[in-house]
Structure formats: structure tokens, C-alpha cells
């Protein structure tokens, strides 16, 4: 009787231990799992930028239109020669004026004002001398889409270009992905890069 009771006690302990150990999942590696909250956190390096870019991509390109200020400032440059250049940018579903430069600004100032990794439109008033030394000028509409800008912005600026060009009429067109292409498009060399020595009268 005592032997039978000992065997039953052994079997009971074995079953209890075996079932308890199997119910606990063994770790798959020697490292503990990180807390659940840390795995759910966004990547802080890109999370904010990506949210802004997705917002821009959600705007249909055919819905992007220039504001009234775009036409007003362009007319001041074209008709009254108030500025050397104007930069425009896309903001949500509008093309807005980014900045204006005085007549004393030069092409070097214009080159420096264009962001290295963001797109812009621009109208530039280039003054120069012809081969027979007569003063002349040309208005250039510049589409600046640098190589390292975001693909979503590249697409938006490409497709919305016709909308702003319909406002900025009468300009020669230059499209550039590197800044050297702008100088080539305007036929600017070291000898005629400065527009500040203008022979035209300012209003």
C-alpha cells in the first residue's frame, strides 16, 4: 500500500510539472523582447517629414493654382521693373510668392536663393548687352527641380507648371536640375553675370 501511494504521488507531480513547463513559451533567442511600446514608436528621423510629404502628394496636381499675389508681383516685375527676380513655391494646393529681390540683386544672389534640395519656380529679369553693345533684357521663367528633391514634389512642380506659366506670360523658359543649367539657359558667363550694373532706369 505504501509503495502504491508513492507511485501515485510521483505520477501526479510529474504531470503537474510537465504541463506547467509546456504552457510557458521558451524564448527564441538569448535576448529578451523589447517592450511593446518601443516597437510601436515611429522612426523619429523621417516621421514628421513623411507626414508633410504625404499631405502634399494627396493634393491633385490639376487642383494647384497660383494665388492673386503671384499675378500682382509678376506684373510689378514685368511692367514696372520693380524686382530683379521672384521665387514661387507650392504650398498645399496653391502656388504662392516665396520671395522678391530688389533690382540691385545679381545673378549670384539668385543662384544662392534657390534651395539645394527643394523645388521652386522663378521669374528672372536678365539685363545684358548685345553684340553691338546695345542694352537689352529678357524675362526668364525658371523651373527649378533639383536632383535630390523629393519625388512627390518633383511630380507636383512638373504638373503644376502650366498653371503658373499661364499667369507669367511672355517669358523665355529654362528648366534645370543643377544650377549650372540655369546659367547656361540664360547665356550667363563670368563676363556678363552681373545685372546690378543696369543701364535701365528704375521706376
FENSUL-V365389 format. One record per residue. N is the residue number from 1. RES is the residue in three letters. PHI is phi in degrees with one decimal (none if undefined). PSI is psi in radians with two decimals (999 if undefined). OMEGA is omega in whole degrees, 0 to 359 (none if undefined). Layout:
n = [N;N]
res = [RES;RES]
phi = [PHI;PHI]
psi = [PSI;PSI]
omega = [OMEGA;OMEGA]
//
This chain:
n = [1;2;3;4;5;6;7;8;9;10;11;12;13;14;15;16;17;18;19;20;21;22;23;24;25;26;27;28;29;30;31;32;33;34;35;36;37;38;39;40;41;42;43;44;45;46;47;48;49;50;51;52;53;54;55;56;57;58;59;60;61;62;63;64;65;66;67;68;69;70;71;72;73;74;75;76;77;78;79;80;81;82;83;84;85;86;87;88;89;90;91;92;93;94;95;96;97;98;99;100;101;102;103;104;105;106;107;108;109;110;111;112;113;114;115;116;117;118;119;120;121;122;123;124;125;126;127;128;129;130;131;132;133;134;135;136;137;138;139;140;141;142;143;144;145;146;147;148;149;150;151;152;153;154;155;156;157;158;159;160;161;162;163;164;165;166;167;168;169;170;171;172;173;174;175;176;177;178;179;180;181;182;183;184;185;186;187;188;189;190;191;192;193;194;195;196;197;198;199;200;201;202;203]
res = [UNK;UNK;UNK;UNK;UNK;UNK;UNK;UNK;UNK;UNK;UNK;UNK;UNK;UNK;UNK;UNK;UNK;UNK;UNK;UNK;UNK;UNK;UNK;UNK;UNK;UNK;UNK;UNK;UNK;UNK;UNK;UNK;UNK;UNK;UNK;UNK;UNK;UNK;UNK;UNK;UNK;UNK;UNK;UNK;UNK;UNK;UNK;UNK;UNK;UNK;UNK;UNK;UNK;UNK;UNK;UNK;UNK;UNK;UNK;UNK;UNK;UNK;UNK;UNK;UNK;UNK;UNK;UNK;UNK;UNK;UNK;UNK;UNK;UNK;UNK;UNK;UNK;UNK;UNK;UNK;UNK;UNK;UNK;UNK;UNK;UNK;UNK;UNK;UNK;UNK;UNK;UNK;UNK;UNK;UNK;UNK;UNK;UNK;UNK;UNK;UNK;UNK;UNK;UNK;UNK;UNK;UNK;UNK;UNK;UNK;UNK;UNK;UNK;UNK;UNK;UNK;UNK;UNK;UNK;UNK;UNK;UNK;UNK;UNK;UNK;UNK;UNK;UNK;UNK;UNK;UNK;UNK;UNK;UNK;UNK;UNK;UNK;UNK;UNK;UNK;UNK;UNK;UNK;UNK;UNK;UNK;UNK;UNK;UNK;UNK;UNK;UNK;UNK;UNK;UNK;UNK;UNK;UNK;UNK;UNK;UNK;UNK;UNK;UNK;UNK;UNK;UNK;UNK;UNK;UNK;UNK;UNK;UNK;UNK;UNK;UNK;UNK;UNK;UNK;UNK;UNK;UNK;UNK;UNK;UNK;UNK;UNK;UNK;UNK;UNK;UNK;UNK;UNK;UNK;UNK;UNK;UNK;UNK;UNK;UNK;UNK;UNK;UNK]
phi = [none;-64.3;-64.8;-65.1;-65.4;-64.9;-65.9;-65.1;-63.8;-66.1;-64.1;-63.9;-64.1;-65.3;-64.1;-63.9;-66.2;-67.2;-68.1;-69.0;-71.1;-75.1;-73.8;-95.5;-73.2;-77.8;-65.0;-79.2;-147.1;-76.3;-94.0;-72.6;-70.7;-69.6;-59.0;-61.3;-65.0;-70.9;-72.4;-87.4;-70.3;-73.2;-73.3;-67.6;-71.9;-122.6;-62.0;-67.3;-65.2;-62.3;-63.6;-66.8;-67.4;-62.6;-63.0;-67.2;-66.8;-72.4;-81.8;-61.5;-64.6;-75.9;-95.1;-78.8;-136.6;-71.9;-79.1;-64.0;-63.3;-61.0;-66.0;-62.2;-69.9;-64.1;-64.6;-65.2;-74.3;-73.4;-90.4;-110.3;54.6;-79.5;-121.6;-83.0;-155.4;-131.4;-105.9;-124.3;-137.9;-87.5;-130.0;59.5;-108.9;-130.6;-98.9;-122.3;-74.5;-89.2;-162.9;-124.7;-121.9;-68.4;-63.4;-73.2;-68.0;-113.4;-63.9;-63.2;-63.9;-61.7;-60.2;-71.3;-75.3;-74.8;-67.5;-72.8;-131.5;-137.2;-84.5;-153.3;-103.8;-153.2;-120.4;-123.0;-97.6;-98.9;-105.1;-156.1;-110.1;-74.5;-64.1;-101.0;68.5;-92.3;-70.3;-148.9;-153.9;-140.5;-93.9;-118.9;-97.2;-109.4;-104.4;-104.5;-128.8;-63.7;-61.7;-95.9;-77.3;-67.6;-55.8;-64.3;-70.2;-57.4;-65.5;-62.6;-69.6;-67.2;-79.3;-89.4;-61.2;-63.1;-66.4;-79.0;-66.5;-67.0;-90.6;-92.7;-86.5;80.6;-115.6;-73.7;-106.8;-133.9;-116.5;-144.3;-114.2;-130.3;-68.0;-62.6;-66.4;-68.0;-61.2;-66.9;-65.3;-87.7;57.8;-100.3;-120.7;-60.8;-80.1;-131.6;-76.8;-90.6;-97.4;-73.2;-86.9;-75.1;-96.2;-88.0;-82.7;-81.2;-76.1]
psi = [-0.76;-0.69;-0.70;-0.72;-0.65;-0.70;-0.71;-0.70;-0.67;-0.78;-0.70;-0.80;-0.67;-0.79;-0.73;-0.78;-0.72;-0.77;-0.62;-0.70;-0.57;-0.46;-0.29;2.09;2.32;2.53;2.49;-0.29;3.08;-0.24;2.43;2.67;2.49;2.79;2.58;-0.61;-0.64;-0.52;-0.44;-0.15;2.48;2.84;1.94;-0.36;-0.54;-0.14;-0.83;-0.72;-0.75;-0.65;-0.72;-0.71;-0.70;-0.63;-0.73;-0.70;-0.47;-0.27;2.14;2.35;-0.51;-0.12;-0.12;2.18;2.58;2.58;2.97;-0.53;-0.54;-0.84;-0.71;-0.85;-0.60;-0.72;-0.62;-0.59;-0.83;-0.78;-0.64;-0.06;0.79;-0.54;2.78;-0.74;2.83;2.38;2.47;2.62;2.77;2.22;1.90;-2.02;0.42;2.65;2.14;2.85;2.18;-0.86;2.79;2.62;2.48;2.94;-0.43;-0.18;2.68;3.06;-0.58;-0.66;-0.74;-0.79;-0.74;-0.48;-0.39;2.18;2.56;-0.47;0.40;2.61;2.70;2.72;2.72;2.63;2.19;2.29;1.79;2.09;2.44;3.05;2.41;3.10;-0.42;0.40;0.45;2.41;2.41;2.99;2.73;2.48;2.31;2.30;2.06;2.23;1.93;1.90;1.50;2.71;-0.58;0.24;2.83;2.40;-0.62;-0.67;-0.67;-0.79;-0.76;-0.79;-0.57;-0.80;-0.44;-0.03;-0.70;-0.55;-0.76;-0.51;-0.50;-0.37;-0.75;1.28;2.76;0.46;2.55;2.59;2.37;2.24;2.36;2.53;-0.28;2.66;-0.44;-0.54;-0.51;-0.80;-0.69;-0.70;-0.59;-0.03;0.78;2.24;-3.14;-0.46;-0.37;0.47;-0.37;2.12;-0.04;-0.41;0.95;2.48;0.03;2.59;2.33;2.55;999]
omega = [179;178;180;179;179;179;179;178;179;180;180;179;181;180;181;180;183;181;180;182;181;182;179;182;181;178;182;179;181;182;176;178;177;178;184;183;181;179;183;182;178;177;189;183;185;189;182;181;182;180;180;181;178;178;179;182;181;180;178;184;179;178;181;184;178;177;178;179;179;179;181;182;178;179;177;177;187;187;185;178;183;186;169;178;175;172;177;177;174;178;186;182;181;166;185;176;180;176;174;182;180;181;181;181;182;176;177;176;178;179;181;182;179;181;184;186;178;185;176;162;178;168;185;178;184;178;185;175;178;182;177;172;175;177;180;179;176;172;179;170;186;171;184;179;184;185;185;175;184;181;179;177;177;181;182;181;178;185;181;185;183;181;180;177;177;176;182;184;176;181;167;187;174;174;186;172;171;188;178;180;178;178;178;180;178;182;180;175;181;183;183;183;185;175;185;179;187;175;178;177;174;177;none]
//
